[in-house]
Amino acid sequence: MNTVTRRDFIKAACTAAPFYIVPRHVLGGPGQIAPSDKLNIAGIGIGGQGSSDLQEMESENIVALCDVDWEKAAPVFERYPHAKRYHDFREMLDAEKEIDAVIIATPDHTHAIVTMTAIKHGKHVFCEKPLTHTLYEARQIARAAKEAGVATQMGNQGMAFEGNRLIKEWLADGAIGAVREVHVWSDRPTHKGTTELYWAQGTETPTDFPAKPESLDWDLWLGPAAERPYHPAYSHFVWRGWWDFGEGGLGDMGIHNIAPAYDALQLTAPISVHASSTPVFPQTVPAASIVHYEFPANGDRPPLSLHWYDGGLLPPRPAQLEDERELPKEDGLLFIGDDGAMLVDGWGGASPRLLPESRMQEYMLPLKSLPRSIGHYAEWIKACKEGTPTMSHFGFAAPLTEVCLLGMLSVRLGGKKLLWDAENLRVTNDKEANRQLHYDYRAGWSL
């Protein structure tokens, strides 16, 4: 006996019999979403940030959940008891044909492989930041998503903030003239201006071998990364400090905090990057670093320098900053223009202020000219259903990710100045740098 989906039923009823009355329980009722119009969403990597992402998607159907550690994922399984459960995302995507879209919140080193697998299955993708672990992966993911025509969004939630619109509108209004310098920072890996660490950086590789939790599939957690014994220093969020798995503060918060400048100033790829840092360890990201980028002119915008600071380091005090005011210690963004400066206190595009305060008080705010976001997650849901744009689609997210990864490459190489040929995805002055644009996956893993 042939089955007819609810969506097919409604379509047939509306075309074949215009006078047919569709019951309210099918349509969903006033102010409700019809069941046939809800996305079937799967979560991959749900024990941490993925749990928060899924909660933003609860207007839709959460139909499948995947995590390599079911003990960590247990609260999420309980929240969505009807969702099918998997350890391996590949098995889930092969088995669950009704999935429309996936949310990916695994560690950074598996983002690209999970994303590419989902795209090849024709699924819409929401992937946490940074989009990928290597520059080569970023280029491949952007190309695949464009060719597949799927709706995409990177977990760069600040792109929906009101502050991002204000930054763009004020700069377009000429509030500080032509921008020549941008300074961006985060105190990561430290915790909110304290000495407490979110994760360790600048450390040696562990030499002990504690027992692996029974609930964790360590082989699946490693994915494409080189095989190594389990250690709690690597897993569950602290992985960001290890070269094999994360990108330190720049990969974590650089994506958020650089994005407003990258978007508002219509930056393209940098032409060079160099860095300085505390000691670089073979396995771990240094405790603190500064990265300097040079961006070419674009249209009416002149060339500019962008500087990144992490680990508690801050940029030089701008001349326009009042003596009694301090730069924000956690996250910040500072634009230096020909006619003044603009400071953003917070992450991902918080509200801007002109410097000094007297300039802010006298500034005539421009009319709001840009469309406001309906919400970072709502953008993606709508894009999946209607093909509308998102602010952090992979066509934007992949080049932004490349900027951050290029900076981390310079840091890893001891601060070397790298000349970047973005069109051909190559460093023109350093062979070792080119060898590190990607790495050989472990057997059994591929894009």
C-alpha distance (Angstrom), angle and dihedral (degrees) to the residues before:
residue distance angle dihedral
M1 . . .
N2 3.80 . .
T3 3.81 116.5 .
V4 3.80 123.8 -142.5
T5 3.78 120.8 -150.5
R6 3.78 119.6 -130.8
R7 3.80 89.6 -114.4
D8 3.85 91.1 53.2
F9 3.80 90.5 47.3
I10 3.80 93.2 53.9
K11 3.80 92.1 46.3
A12 3.80 92.5 50.3
A13 3.79 92.3 46.3
C14 3.79 92.5 52.2
T15 3.82 95.9 47.1
A16 3.80 103.4 36.4
A17 3.79 99.7 37.7
P18 3.81 115.2 24.0
F19 3.80 91.4 -179.1
Y20 3.80 93.9 54.5
I21 3.81 112.8 115.5
V22 3.82 112.7 -138.3
P23 3.82 111.1 -147.3
R24 3.80 117.5 -110.7
H25 3.80 92.3 -122.7
V26 3.82 88.0 63.7
L27 3.80 95.8 47.4
G28 3.75 94.0 43.3
G29 3.80 100.4 -115.7
P30 3.80 130.5 -102.2
G31 3.79 112.9 -30.4
Q32 3.81 92.3 4.0
I33 3.79 132.8 108.8
A34 3.76 113.9 -116.5
P35 3.82 111.5 -118.2
S36 3.80 88.3 -123.0
D37 3.81 90.1 58.9
K38 3.80 96.9 53.0
L39 3.77 121.1 101.4
N40 3.78 119.8 -120.8
I41 3.81 101.5 -129.7
A42 3.80 130.1 -169.3
G43 3.80 125.2 -162.4
I44 3.81 120.7 -144.0
G45 3.80 115.6 -168.9
I46 3.79 99.9 14.6
G47 3.81 106.0 164.0
G48 3.82 95.6 89.9
Q49 3.80 131.0 8.6
G50 3.78 89.1 -1.3
S51 3.80 89.5 69.8
S52 3.81 91.0 58.3
D53 3.80 91.4 45.4
L54 3.79 91.9 53.0
Q55 3.79 92.0 51.1
E56 3.80 87.9 59.0
M57 3.81 88.7 55.8
E58 3.79 99.5 52.5
S59 3.79 92.9 115.0
E60 3.82 83.6 75.1
N61 3.80 134.8 56.0
I62 3.82 114.0 -81.7
V63 3.80 98.3 -155.4
A64 3.80 107.0 162.1
L65 3.80 137.7 23.6
C66 3.79 130.2 -164.2
D67 3.79 131.6 -171.9
V68 3.79 135.8 148.9
D69 3.83 91.2 -137.2
W70 3.79 112.9 50.9
E71 3.80 93.1 -176.4
K72 3.82 90.9 59.9
A73 3.79 89.4 43.2
A74 3.82 95.1 48.3
P75 3.85 96.8 101.5
V76 3.80 90.0 52.3
F77 3.80 92.2 48.2
E78 3.80 88.1 52.9
R79 3.80 92.2 49.5
Y80 3.82 91.5 54.3
P81 3.81 103.4 32.0
H82 3.80 95.3 167.1
A83 3.81 95.0 55.2
K84 3.79 115.8 103.5
R85 3.81 115.0 -116.0
Y86 3.79 129.5 -132.8
H87 3.79 140.1 171.3
D88 3.82 96.6 -159.6
F89 3.82 119.4 52.6
R90 3.81 90.8 -155.0
E91 3.79 91.8 60.1
M92 3.78 90.5 46.4
L93 3.80 94.8 51.7
D94 3.80 91.3 46.5
A95 3.79 93.5 48.9
E96 3.81 104.3 37.9
K97 3.79 104.9 65.8
E98 3.82 93.7 168.9
I99 3.82 94.7 64.8
D100 3.82 110.6 117.8
A101 3.78 100.3 179.9
V102 3.79 142.1 7.0
I103 3.80 136.4 -145.9
I104 3.80 113.7 -148.1
A105 3.80 120.4 -160.7
T106 3.79 102.6 152.8
P107 3.84 122.9 131.3
D108 3.81 113.0 -66.7
H109 3.80 96.8 -103.7
T110 3.82 91.5 64.7
H111 3.82 98.4 42.5
A112 3.80 95.6 94.8
I113 3.79 98.0 46.8
V114 3.80 93.9 46.5
T115 3.81 91.4 44.9
M116 3.78 94.3 47.9
T117 3.81 91.4 48.4
A118 3.80 90.6 52.0
I119 3.81 92.2 47.7
K120 3.81 90.8 50.5
H121 3.80 87.2 54.0
G122 3.81 88.9 53.7
K123 3.81 95.6 -111.4
H124 3.79 127.4 148.3
V125 3.80 109.4 -117.9
F126 3.80 136.8 -143.6
C127 3.82 107.6 -178.0
E128 3.77 126.6 -178.5
K129 3.80 120.4 -121.2
P130 2.92 138.1 -52.7
L131 3.76 91.9 43.0
T132 3.81 94.0 -143.5
H133 3.80 143.3 2.2
T134 3.82 98.2 -126.7
L135 3.79 136.1 37.6
Y136 3.79 91.5 -121.7
E137 3.80 90.7 54.4
A138 3.81 92.0 51.0
R139 3.79 91.9 54.9
Q140 3.80 92.9 46.9
I141 3.81 94.6 47.8
A142 3.81 92.9 49.8
R143 3.80 90.9 50.9
A144 3.81 94.3 46.3
A145 3.81 93.9 48.7
K146 3.80 91.9 50.0
E147 3.79 92.8 49.0
A148 3.81 92.9 46.9
G149 3.80 93.4 48.1
V150 3.81 93.0 -139.8
A151 3.81 123.4 152.4
T152 3.78 111.4 -104.2
Q153 3.79 139.3 -174.8
M154 3.80 131.0 172.8
G155 3.81 116.4 -142.6
N156 3.78 92.8 -104.3
Q157 3.78 95.7 131.5
G158 3.80 95.4 176.0
M159 3.79 90.2 71.7
A160 3.80 86.8 78.8
F161 3.82 94.0 52.3
E162 3.78 120.8 116.6
G163 3.80 88.3 -129.7
N164 3.78 91.1 66.7
R165 3.79 90.6 58.9
L166 3.79 91.9 46.9
I167 3.81 92.1 50.1
K168 3.80 90.8 53.3
E169 3.79 94.7 44.2
W170 3.80 94.4 47.6
L171 3.80 94.1 46.9
A172 3.81 90.8 47.1
D173 3.80 87.5 50.4
G174 3.80 89.9 57.6
A175 3.81 94.5 -113.9
I176 3.83 92.0 157.2
G177 3.80 101.1 11.8
A178 3.78 123.4 -124.2
V179 3.82 110.8 -5.5
R180 3.80 115.1 -126.1
E181 3.80 102.8 165.0
V182 3.78 136.7 31.7
H183 3.80 125.2 -171.4
V184 3.82 119.9 -166.6
W185 3.80 128.7 179.3
S186 3.77 149.0 168.1
D187 3.79 131.4 -175.0
R188 3.82 91.7 -135.4
P189 2.95 131.3 162.5
T190 3.80 83.8 37.4
H191 3.78 119.3 77.1
K192 3.81 118.1 -110.6
G193 3.76 98.6 -41.9
T194 3.83 95.3 -45.2
T195 3.80 131.6 109.0
E196 3.81 90.2 -109.5
L197 3.80 113.3 110.6
Y198 3.79 128.8 -135.0
W199 3.80 86.1 -158.0
A200 3.81 136.6 -11.4
Q201 3.80 123.4 -97.0
G202 3.78 131.9 175.8
T203 3.81 94.6 36.4
E204 3.78 137.8 128.8
T205 3.79 124.2 -105.2
P206 3.83 114.0 -89.5
T207 3.78 116.0 -104.2
D208 3.80 99.0 -166.5
F209 3.80 124.1 83.6
P210 3.82 112.7 -143.9
A211 3.78 119.9 -172.8
K212 3.78 116.7 -85.3
P213 3.81 116.4 -118.3
E214 3.80 109.0 -101.8
S215 3.80 90.9 -129.8
L216 3.83 94.2 58.5
D217 3.81 123.0 88.0
W218 3.81 95.7 -151.8
D219 3.81 94.8 -175.9
L220 3.81 91.3 57.1
W221 3.82 90.9 44.1
L222 3.81 90.3 55.7
G223 3.79 91.3 48.3
P224 3.83 108.9 161.5
A225 3.82 95.0 -3.9
A226 3.80 121.5 106.2
E227 3.79 114.1 -84.0
R228 3.81 116.7 -97.0
P229 3.82 134.9 156.0
Y230 3.77 117.3 -87.1
H231 3.80 118.2 -94.9
P232 3.83 128.5 167.3
A233 3.82 88.4 -129.5
Y234 3.81 87.8 74.1
S235 3.77 106.3 42.8
H236 3.81 141.2 66.5
F237 3.80 105.8 30.3
V238 3.83 98.0 -37.4
W239 3.81 88.5 84.4
R240 3.84 89.9 89.2
G241 3.81 91.4 84.7
W242 3.83 94.9 58.9
W243 3.80 122.1 86.7
D244 3.81 91.7 -140.3
F245 3.80 93.7 56.4
G246 3.83 112.6 20.9
E247 3.79 147.8 11.8
G248 3.78 104.9 -123.5
G249 3.79 122.0 -128.6
L250 3.80 94.7 -25.7
G251 3.79 92.7 56.2
D252 3.78 92.2 43.1
M253 3.81 105.1 41.3
G254 3.80 102.4 7.8
I255 3.78 88.9 74.4
H256 3.81 89.2 56.0
N257 3.78 99.8 40.2
I258 3.82 101.3 38.8
A259 3.81 92.4 47.1
P260 3.84 96.8 79.7
A261 3.81 91.1 54.6
Y262 3.81 93.0 41.3
D263 3.79 90.0 52.8
A264 3.81 101.7 38.0
L265 3.81 95.2 45.6
Q266 3.81 94.0 40.3
L267 3.78 91.9 -127.4
T268 3.76 118.9 -168.3
A269 3.80 124.1 -163.1
P270 3.82 116.7 -45.4
I271 3.79 117.5 -109.5
S272 3.81 94.1 -146.4
V273 3.78 142.4 7.5
H274 3.80 135.1 -172.1
A275 3.77 133.0 170.9
S276 3.78 148.6 -168.3
S277 3.79 128.2 -153.8
T278 3.76 150.1 155.6
P279 3.84 112.7 -79.9
V280 3.80 114.5 -43.9
F281 3.79 114.2 -133.8
P282 3.82 123.4 -154.3
Q283 3.82 93.6 -117.4
T284 3.80 105.4 23.4
V285 3.79 139.5 58.3
P286 3.85 112.6 -110.9
A287 3.79 118.7 -97.9
A288 3.83 93.5 -111.9
S289 3.78 136.5 4.8
I290 3.80 145.8 175.3
V291 3.79 120.6 -147.0
H292 3.81 124.6 -165.8
Y293 3.81 121.7 -158.4
E294 3.79 130.5 -173.4
F295 3.81 115.8 -153.0
P296 3.80 123.9 -167.3
A297 3.79 124.8 -123.8
N298 3.78 116.5 -84.8
G299 3.80 118.3 -161.5
D300 3.80 108.8 -52.8
R301 3.80 92.5 -10.1
P302 3.81 113.8 98.8
P303 3.81 124.2 -135.6
L304 3.78 112.9 -76.9
S305 3.79 142.9 -169.9
L306 3.81 121.5 -128.8
H307 3.80 120.9 -164.2
W308 3.81 126.4 -164.9
Y309 3.84 124.6 -159.6
D310 3.82 128.8 -174.7
G311 3.79 141.6 163.6
G312 3.80 93.0 54.6
L313 3.80 96.6 -50.2
L314 3.80 117.7 135.3
P315 3.80 134.4 -162.4
P316 3.80 122.0 -106.4
R317 3.79 113.4 -77.7
P318 3.81 109.0 -94.6
A319 3.78 116.0 -122.3
Q320 3.82 89.5 -120.7
L321 3.82 94.7 59.2
E322 3.81 112.8 104.7
D323 3.81 115.7 -117.2
E324 3.80 93.0 -117.8
R325 3.82 94.3 50.8
E326 3.81 124.0 83.6
L327 3.77 128.7 -154.6
P328 3.82 111.5 -106.4
K329 3.79 109.6 -94.3
E330 3.81 100.6 -152.0
D331 3.79 107.9 46.4
G332 3.77 132.4 -13.5
L333 3.78 148.9 154.5
L334 3.80 125.9 -151.6
F335 3.80 125.5 -169.2
I336 3.83 117.7 -163.2
G337 3.81 114.3 -162.4
D338 3.78 136.9 173.2
D339 3.82 90.3 -98.8
G340 3.78 104.0 35.4
A341 3.78 147.0 -47.9
M342 3.80 137.2 -79.6
L343 3.80 124.5 -154.7
V344 3.80 127.2 -159.7
D345 3.80 113.4 -163.2
G346 3.79 108.6 -158.6
W347 3.78 141.1 24.7
G348 3.77 132.9 -58.3
G349 3.80 99.4 8.1
A350 3.79 109.4 -35.1
S351 3.80 117.5 176.7
P352 3.82 114.8 -60.9
R353 3.83 129.3 -130.5
L354 3.78 128.3 -161.4
L355 3.80 117.5 -127.5
P356 2.94 130.8 -95.4
E357 3.82 102.4 31.1
S358 3.80 90.2 -123.1
R359 3.80 88.5 62.3
M360 3.81 89.7 51.2
Q361 3.79 92.0 51.5
E362 3.78 94.1 51.3
Y363 3.81 96.7 42.4
M364 3.80 115.1 110.8
L365 3.80 103.5 -138.2
P366 3.80 113.1 -129.4
L367 3.78 121.5 -122.5
K368 3.78 114.7 -91.8
S369 3.79 105.5 -97.9
L370 3.80 104.5 165.1
P371 3.80 126.8 79.9
R372 3.81 113.5 -105.6
S373 3.78 122.2 -126.4
I374 3.78 121.6 -103.3
G375 3.80 86.4 -146.9
H376 3.79 133.3 -63.0
Y377 3.80 95.4 -99.9
A378 3.80 94.3 35.8
E379 3.81 88.8 56.0
W380 3.78 90.7 58.4
I381 3.80 95.1 44.6
K382 3.80 90.0 51.6
A383 3.81 91.0 46.4
C384 3.81 90.6 53.4
K385 3.80 90.9 52.9
E386 3.80 102.5 34.8
G387 3.80 107.9 18.3
T388 3.81 92.8 -116.7
P389 3.84 119.9 153.1
T390 3.80 127.3 -92.3
M391 3.80 125.6 -151.7
S392 3.80 96.5 -127.6
H393 3.80 100.0 36.7
F394 3.79 114.5 154.8
G395 3.81 91.9 -99.6
F396 3.82 85.7 66.6
A397 3.80 99.3 28.4
A398 3.81 97.6 52.9
P399 3.85 96.6 55.9
L400 3.82 89.7 44.2
T401 3.80 89.4 51.1
E402 3.81 89.4 49.6
V403 3.82 89.7 56.6
C404 3.81 91.5 55.0
L405 3.80 94.5 42.9
L406 3.80 91.7 49.5
G407 3.80 89.2 54.8
M408 3.79 91.3 50.5
L409 3.80 89.8 49.6
S410 3.81 90.0 58.0
V411 3.81 90.6 47.7
R412 3.80 91.6 50.3
L413 3.81 90.4 51.0
G414 3.80 91.6 54.9
G415 3.80 96.7 -94.0
K416 3.80 98.4 -55.4
K417 3.78 116.3 172.5
L418 3.79 106.7 -113.3
L419 3.79 122.9 -161.3
W420 3.79 107.1 -147.2
D421 3.80 127.4 -147.0
A422 3.79 99.3 -171.1
E423 3.78 96.1 179.1
N424 3.80 91.3 61.0
L425 3.82 96.1 30.9
R426 3.79 94.7 -123.8
V427 3.77 143.4 118.6
T428 3.77 107.1 -124.7
N429 3.81 99.1 -156.7
D430 3.81 107.4 39.0
K431 3.80 128.0 53.4
E432 3.79 94.6 -168.6
A433 3.80 90.2 55.7
N434 3.80 90.2 54.8
R435 3.80 90.6 51.9
Q436 3.80 88.2 57.4
L437 3.80 97.2 52.9
H438 3.80 84.9 95.1
Y439 3.80 139.1 -6.0
D440 3.79 137.8 -138.7
Y441 3.77 110.7 -89.9
R442 3.76 120.8 -132.9
A443 3.80 115.1 -94.6
G444 3.79 111.8 -78.2
W445 3.83 95.7 32.2
S446 3.79 128.7 94.8
L447 3.77 143.9 144.5
